[in-house]
Amino acid sequence: MIETIRRLVEAYGPSGSEGQTRAIIQSEVESLADDVTVDALGNLIAWKRSANAGARTVMLAAHMDEIGVMVTHVDKEGYLRFTDIGGLRTVTLIGNRVRFENGVIGAIGVQGDFDGTKAPRFEDLFIDVSGADTIRVGDAAGFWREMVVRGDRLVAKSMDDRIGCAVLVETLRRLTQSPHHVAFVFSTQEEVGLRGAHTSAYAIDPAIAISVDVTRTGDFPKARPMAVALGEGPAIKVKDGGMLAAPEVRALMERAAKRSKVPYQLEVLTAGTTDAASMQLVREGVLAGCLSIPCRYVHTVSETVDLNDVQHAVTLLTRLLSDPV
């Protein structure tokens, strides 16, 4: 599973430019699913159909996109000014590298005599792509770092949410049959407004929808208190900044965890949200919840997860999808 994760987290795919990541996922799931489609917004939907008459549909969603930047101006020396794609904090950007779709890699610099006493403004930053003249206004870039494996800890620039995509791929691989129709959705444009999950949920019209995404942790020095830690199991969401999880879906996940004997945590996230918030609100409403992978340093190039949490998430979801709802 680690090599699948590596391929995914090192792939290019900022919001709106998910094609390279989608191609990797499609190559993984085509032989496992009953059918695979790509919709108008670029969502990849892999179906596992049930033979049961009257089977209900369960939708799992993990987003393919990652945070990034977009070029707004190219000056006469070739330095690039940029804006954010998704939630960036300027304090994490200086000295980092970005990669454009055509493979060009640039370094983020800060203009003037920056003394580091406060976070720079976006207008103080630029991308140095010296020697490359192929980048234009409107081109998007994702951050660039190779994945690092430290025992059970995996560190990469886009665990959010390629690790959720890896969980869906592995769950599909393990799920031999289900009493439900299961739609595995690899969604687009989550980081800029939960867009792909909203449109795909409308088309699929599921009885139950579960997002698989990362969440923050409270297990590092002077962290904001939070009852989620790496290595203690996947986190079943109770609430975040955009939704209250359906109690029925929480109960299903807790039951699956207990039956499969995997550890789990309960998550209350004070800010941020996931695809579940948009899936919950389609049509007349959907019973929606979220299974979260604990992740340190979210929205940086060093997002860190524990492989055991990832594997336990796969086990939990495989059991949930194998049981009657």
Backbone torsions as a table, in degrees:
resi	resn	phi	psi	omega
1	MET	NA	-28.6	-177.4
2	ILE	-61.4	-39.2	-178.5
3	GLU	-69.6	-33.4	173.5
4	THR	-63.6	-44.6	178.1
5	ILE	-59.8	-44.1	-178.8
6	ARG	-59.9	-45.5	179.7
7	ARG	-59.8	-38.9	-176.9
8	LEU	-73.4	-47.6	-173.8
9	VAL	-73.3	-21.4	178.6
10	GLU	-91.4	-4.0	-178.6
11	ALA	-75.0	155.7	174.8
12	TYR	-82.5	137.1	178.3
13	GLY	177.3	54.4	173.5
14	PRO	-64.9	161.7	-176.9
15	SER	-50.6	130.5	-179.3
16	GLY	88.3	-8.1	-179.2
17	SER	-133.2	49.4	-171.3
18	GLU	-87.2	5.0	-170.3
19	GLY	-57.1	-43.6	-178.2
20	GLN	-66.3	-39.9	177.3
21	THR	-67.1	-42.3	179.4
22	ARG	-59.9	-38.7	-179.7
23	ALA	-64.4	-38.6	177.3
24	ILE	-63.5	-46.8	-178.6
25	ILE	-64.7	-42.0	-179.4
26	GLN	-60.9	-38.0	178.5
27	SER	-65.9	-27.4	179.3
28	GLU	-78.6	-36.7	-168.2
29	VAL	-100.4	-15.5	-173.8
30	GLU	-57.4	-38.9	-178.3
31	SER	-82.9	-8.8	-176.5
32	LEU	-100.4	-26.0	-173.2
33	ALA	-97.5	160.0	175.6
34	ASP	-74.9	-35.2	170.4
35	ASP	-158.5	154.5	-176.6
36	VAL	-132.1	131.2	178.9
37	THR	-132.6	159.7	173.0
38	VAL	-124.9	126.9	-176.0
39	ASP	-93.4	-176.0	-173.4
40	ALA	-63.3	-28.2	-179.7
41	LEU	-91.0	0.7	176.7
42	GLY	93.7	3.4	176.7
43	ASN	-66.1	137.1	174.6
44	LEU	-98.7	124.0	-175.8
45	ILE	-122.0	117.0	179.5
46	ALA	-111.2	123.0	-175.5
47	TRP	-101.2	136.5	166.2
48	LYS	-116.1	107.4	-173.0
49	ARG	-87.2	147.8	175.7
50	SER	-97.8	148.9	174.9
51	ALA	-85.6	-5.6	-177.5
52	ASN	-73.8	130.0	174.4
53	ALA	-67.6	134.7	179.1
54	GLY	76.5	15.5	179.6
55	ALA	-60.9	140.2	175.9
56	ARG	-86.3	163.4	-177.8
57	THR	-103.6	128.5	172.6
58	VAL	-109.6	131.1	-180.0
59	MET	-110.8	126.9	170.3
60	LEU	-109.8	136.6	-178.0
61	ALA	-133.8	133.6	170.6
62	ALA	-136.2	137.4	-174.0
63	HIS	-90.3	138.3	-178.3
64	MET	-81.2	-24.7	-171.2
65	ASP	-79.5	161.7	177.6
66	GLU	-132.2	163.4	174.2
67	ILE	-65.1	159.2	-179.7
68	GLY	-170.5	-159.9	-179.5
69	VAL	-136.3	159.3	175.9
70	MET	-134.8	136.6	-177.4
71	VAL	-71.2	130.0	177.8
72	THR	-109.2	-20.3	-177.3
73	HIS	-162.3	142.1	174.0
74	VAL	-118.9	117.5	-177.3
75	ASP	-83.0	176.7	-172.2
76	LYS	-68.3	-20.4	175.2
77	GLU	-87.0	-5.1	178.6
78	GLY	93.2	3.8	176.1
79	TYR	-76.1	144.8	-173.7
80	LEU	-106.9	129.2	167.9
81	ARG	-93.8	154.0	-171.4
82	PHE	-150.4	163.6	171.6
83	THR	-121.3	172.6	-176.5
84	ASP	-89.3	149.7	166.8
85	ILE	-115.7	103.6	-173.9
86	GLY	87.9	-172.9	-171.4
87	GLY	-84.7	102.6	177.1
88	LEU	-109.5	147.2	171.2
89	ARG	-113.7	124.0	-173.0
90	THR	-61.8	-26.5	-177.9
91	VAL	-64.2	-20.5	-179.8
92	THR	-93.1	-2.0	-167.0
93	LEU	-94.9	-35.6	-171.8
94	ILE	-58.7	126.8	178.3
95	GLY	87.2	-9.6	178.0
96	ASN	-78.0	162.2	-178.3
97	ARG	-111.4	146.3	175.9
98	VAL	-123.5	153.9	179.9
99	ARG	-125.6	129.6	178.4
100	PHE	-87.8	167.8	-175.4
101	GLU	-60.2	-31.7	-179.4
102	ASN	-84.8	6.5	176.5
103	GLY	95.6	-10.8	179.3
104	VAL	-64.3	133.0	179.1
105	ILE	-112.4	131.7	178.4
106	GLY	-124.1	160.6	178.1
107	ALA	-111.3	139.7	179.8
108	ILE	-87.8	125.1	177.5
109	GLY	-119.1	172.5	178.5
110	VAL	-126.4	136.1	-174.8
111	GLN	-77.9	156.2	172.0
112	GLY	74.2	-160.6	-175.7
113	ASP	-97.0	78.4	-175.7
114	PHE	-81.1	123.1	-175.8
115	ASP	-99.8	-2.6	175.0
116	GLY	76.3	11.2	-178.1
117	THR	-81.9	-16.2	175.7
118	LYS	-150.5	161.4	-178.4
119	ALA	-64.8	137.7	178.1
120	PRO	-72.4	162.4	172.4
121	ARG	-86.9	157.7	177.8
122	PHE	-58.2	-37.3	-177.9
123	GLU	-68.9	-11.0	176.1
124	ASP	-88.8	-7.1	-173.8
125	LEU	-103.2	155.9	175.8
126	PHE	-149.1	164.7	174.8
127	ILE	-111.7	128.3	179.9
128	ASP	-97.4	111.0	175.8
129	VAL	-118.8	43.8	-176.9
130	SER	-49.5	130.1	178.8
131	GLY	93.3	-7.4	178.1
132	ALA	-114.5	130.4	-179.1
133	ASP	-122.6	24.8	-174.9
134	THR	-103.7	0.6	-175.6
135	ILE	-95.3	134.6	-177.7
136	ARG	-124.1	166.8	172.8
137	VAL	-56.9	134.3	-179.8
138	GLY	96.1	-11.1	177.3
139	ASP	-72.5	140.7	-178.6
140	ALA	-105.5	151.7	176.7
141	ALA	-138.0	146.6	170.2
142	GLY	-105.0	169.4	178.0
143	PHE	-77.9	156.7	-174.5
144	TRP	-127.8	118.0	171.1
145	ARG	-156.5	143.1	173.3
146	GLU	-77.1	152.5	176.5
147	MET	-72.5	142.6	177.0
148	VAL	-116.2	134.4	177.0
149	VAL	-108.8	120.8	176.9
150	ARG	-121.8	86.2	-174.6
151	GLY	63.8	-120.4	178.1
152	ASP	-88.0	-3.9	-178.4
153	ARG	-95.1	130.1	179.2
154	LEU	-115.1	131.4	-175.8
155	VAL	-122.9	126.1	-177.7
156	ALA	-158.4	170.6	-175.5
157	LYS	-85.2	-10.8	-176.1
158	SER	-145.4	42.7	169.2
159	MET	-55.2	-31.9	175.1
160	ASP	-87.7	98.7	0.4
161	ASP	-127.7	38.6	178.0
162	ARG	-65.9	-24.5	176.8
163	ILE	-68.1	-33.9	173.2
164	GLY	-65.4	-39.0	176.5
165	CYS	-62.1	-41.3	178.4
166	ALA	-63.4	-38.0	177.3
167	VAL	-62.6	-43.2	179.2
168	LEU	-65.1	-42.3	179.7
169	VAL	-61.3	-45.9	-177.7
170	GLU	-69.6	-35.3	176.7
171	THR	-64.6	-42.9	176.8
172	LEU	-61.5	-38.3	179.7
173	ARG	-64.5	-37.6	-176.6
174	ARG	-84.9	-21.2	-173.2
175	LEU	-81.1	99.4	-178.1
176	THR	-75.8	-38.7	175.6
177	GLN	-157.4	160.5	-177.8
178	SER	-146.9	147.6	173.6
179	PRO	-74.3	-3.0	-177.3
180	HIS	-117.5	155.4	162.0
181	HIS	-75.9	129.2	-178.4
182	VAL	-119.5	124.7	175.5
183	ALA	-104.6	113.2	176.1
184	PHE	-92.2	110.2	-173.8
185	VAL	-109.7	123.8	174.6
186	PHE	-104.5	101.9	-163.3
187	SER	-93.6	161.2	180.0
188	THR	-108.5	158.9	167.5
189	GLN	55.6	33.9	174.8
190	GLU	-66.4	-41.0	-173.6
191	GLU	-68.2	-13.1	-179.4
192	VAL	-118.0	20.8	174.3
193	GLY	136.9	21.6	174.5
194	LEU	55.8	37.2	-167.1
195	ARG	-76.1	-48.6	-175.7
196	GLY	-63.8	-39.6	179.8
197	ALA	-65.2	-33.4	-179.4
198	HIS	-66.1	-48.9	-177.1
199	THR	-70.2	-38.1	-179.4
200	SER	-70.0	-37.2	177.5
201	ALA	-65.0	-35.0	177.4
202	TYR	-63.1	-43.0	-178.8
203	ALA	-70.7	-39.5	-176.2
204	ILE	-76.7	-35.3	-179.9
205	ASP	54.8	61.0	-174.8
206	PRO	-77.6	157.7	170.8
207	ALA	-78.5	-34.5	179.8
208	ILE	-137.7	141.1	178.0
209	ALA	-132.2	133.7	179.5
210	ILE	-129.4	123.6	172.4
211	SER	-87.9	142.4	172.7
212	VAL	-117.8	113.7	-173.1
213	ASP	-147.4	179.3	176.8
214	VAL	-91.6	163.1	171.3
215	THR	-140.5	161.8	179.4
216	ARG	-73.9	168.9	179.7
217	THR	-128.2	164.1	176.8
218	GLY	-118.5	30.4	-169.9
219	ASP	-114.1	27.5	175.0
220	PHE	-127.7	166.7	-171.2
221	PRO	-54.8	127.8	176.7
222	LYS	56.9	29.0	175.4
223	ALA	-68.9	154.5	171.9
224	ARG	-59.7	130.9	-177.7
225	PRO	-55.1	126.8	179.9
226	MET	-157.8	133.4	-173.4
227	ALA	-85.0	47.6	177.0
228	VAL	-135.2	133.2	-179.1
229	ALA	-139.4	153.6	174.8
230	LEU	-65.9	139.5	173.9
231	GLY	85.0	1.0	-178.7
232	GLU	-102.3	9.1	178.7
233	GLY	106.1	161.7	175.8
234	PRO	-62.9	157.2	-176.5
235	ALA	-106.5	127.1	176.2
236	ILE	-90.0	117.9	-173.0
237	LYS	-72.3	135.9	171.5
238	VAL	-101.4	-43.9	-176.8
239	LYS	-157.7	148.4	166.8
240	ASP	-140.6	-166.7	-176.3
241	GLY	-70.9	-9.2	-176.7
242	GLY	-124.9	-5.4	-175.6
243	MET	-160.9	157.7	164.1
244	LEU	-107.9	120.9	-178.3
245	ALA	-66.4	144.2	178.5
246	ALA	-63.7	126.4	179.3
247	PRO	-55.6	-33.9	-179.9
248	GLU	-63.5	-38.6	-179.2
249	VAL	-74.2	-39.8	174.1
250	ARG	-56.5	-45.2	-178.5
251	ALA	-63.2	-40.0	177.7
252	LEU	-61.5	-41.9	-179.5
253	MET	-69.6	-40.0	177.4
254	GLU	-63.8	-41.9	178.7
255	ARG	-62.2	-43.3	179.6
256	ALA	-64.4	-38.5	178.5
257	ALA	-63.3	-44.8	-178.5
258	LYS	-67.4	-40.7	-179.5
259	ARG	-68.0	-32.4	-179.5
260	SER	-94.4	1.8	175.1
261	LYS	58.7	42.7	174.7
262	VAL	-110.6	146.2	177.6
263	PRO	-71.2	151.7	176.0
264	TYR	-149.2	162.1	178.0
265	GLN	-125.0	160.8	173.2
266	LEU	-105.0	135.6	-171.8
267	GLU	-115.6	126.8	166.1
268	VAL	-121.6	110.1	-176.9
269	LEU	-104.7	124.3	-173.1
270	THR	-80.5	-18.3	179.1
271	ALA	-146.4	151.0	-178.5
272	GLY	90.2	162.8	-179.9
273	THR	-155.5	-175.0	-174.9
274	THR	-136.7	-179.4	177.1
275	ASP	-56.0	-24.6	-178.8
276	ALA	-59.5	-32.9	-178.6
277	ALA	-64.5	-34.3	179.2
278	SER	-83.8	-35.5	178.8
279	MET	-64.9	-33.4	-178.3
280	GLN	-61.5	-25.9	-169.4
281	LEU	-106.2	8.3	179.6
282	VAL	-81.8	153.8	-179.8
283	ARG	49.1	-129.3	-179.3
284	GLU	-89.3	9.3	-179.9
285	GLY	109.2	147.5	-177.4
286	VAL	-130.5	139.0	171.5
287	LEU	-67.0	113.3	-171.5
288	ALA	-131.6	148.0	176.0
289	GLY	-150.9	-176.0	-177.1
290	CYS	-145.2	135.4	170.7
291	LEU	-106.9	121.3	-171.4
292	SER	-109.1	142.9	172.6
293	ILE	-96.8	116.6	178.1
294	PRO	-56.3	136.5	-173.5
295	CYS	-147.8	122.7	173.6
296	ARG	-84.1	151.0	170.8
297	TYR	62.1	44.4	-179.0
298	VAL	-61.6	143.5	-178.3
299	HIS	63.1	38.0	167.5
300	THR	-131.2	179.1	178.6
301	VAL	-83.8	4.0	-177.1
302	SER	-125.7	40.4	177.3
303	GLU	-61.3	130.4	-169.6
304	THR	-125.5	127.7	177.4
305	VAL	-127.9	166.9	176.4
306	ASP	-107.2	127.5	-176.1
307	LEU	-59.8	-31.9	179.7
308	ASN	-63.5	-39.5	177.3
309	ASP	-62.4	-39.8	-179.9
310	VAL	-63.8	-47.9	-178.9
311	GLN	-66.3	-37.4	176.8
312	HIS	-65.6	-35.1	177.0
313	ALA	-62.6	-41.4	178.0
314	VAL	-62.4	-45.2	179.9
315	THR	-61.1	-44.5	179.5
316	LEU	-61.1	-48.4	-177.4
317	LEU	-67.7	-38.1	178.3
318	THR	-61.5	-41.3	178.0
319	ARG	-67.4	-44.0	-179.7
320	LEU	-58.6	-43.3	-177.5
321	LEU	-75.5	-18.1	178.7
322	SER	-86.5	-20.5	-178.3
323	ASP	-91.0	153.1	170.5
324	PRO	-62.8	145.3	177.8
325	VAL	-99.0	NA	NA
